[in-house]
Amino acid sequence: MEHEEQPEHEQQADRMEENADKLEQQSEQLGERIDDIEGDWERKEQDPAVPGAQPDPAEEEEPVAGVNADEELASEEGGP
């Protein structure tokens, strides 16, 4: 059987699909790592033996844009 080479555009499409698969896998791994780190931080916040992990009760937490945003407020303001 003779092996025919794929046209250039098909080869490029194959490479792009492989890259997309790799990026999706890396994205999933990053998401899992973020979840692990958030869980670790939450455990440390609850442990009084971890210095600096507990928020200072005298200080108010400053909101960070996009983090734990109030969905109702965001929709009223036309946010994401």
N, C-alpha and C positions, 0 to 999 in steps of 0.2 A: 504494500500500500504506500502510495506516495504522500508525503507530508506537505500540505500547502500552508504557506505562511499567511497569517491573518493580515488583512489590510491595516495600515497604520492607525486609522481611526478606531478600529476594534481593539488593537493592542493598547491604545491610549485609554479607551473606555475600561478595559480590564484593569489597567494600573490604577485608574481613578476609583474603581470599585474596591480594589484591595486597600487603597489608602483610606477610603471611607470606612471600611470595616475596622481597620486599625484605629482610626480616630474614635469610632464608636466604642471599641473595647477600652481604649485609654480613658474615655469620658466616664464609662461605667466604673472603672477602677478608681478614678479620682473621686467620684461620688461616694464610693464605699469608704475611701480613706477619710473624706470629709466627715462622714457619719461617725466613723470610729473616733476621730479627733474631738468632735462635738460631744460624744458620749463620755470620753475621757475627761474633758473639761468639766462637764456637768457633775461627774463623780468627784472631781477635785474641789469644786465649789462647795460640795456638801461635807467635805472632810476638813474639820478644823485643824488637823495636823499639817495641812498644806498651806504654808504662808503665802499670802498675797492672792489666794484664789477666791476668798470670800470678798464680796463687794463691801466697801466702807459704807456703813449705814448713814453716816453724816453726809455723804455725797449722793446727789441724784444722778441716775443713769442718764447720759445724753443719748438721744435716739440716733441711730445710724441709718442713713437713707437706704431703703430697700431691705433692711434686716428687721424681721418681725414686724413688718408694717401692718397697720390696721387696714384690712382689706376694705372695710366699709368707708373709712376715711379716704383711702386711695381712689375708690370709685367716685366719691363725691368730688374729689379734686381733679378727676380725669386722669389719674395715674395708671400705671400698668396693671 
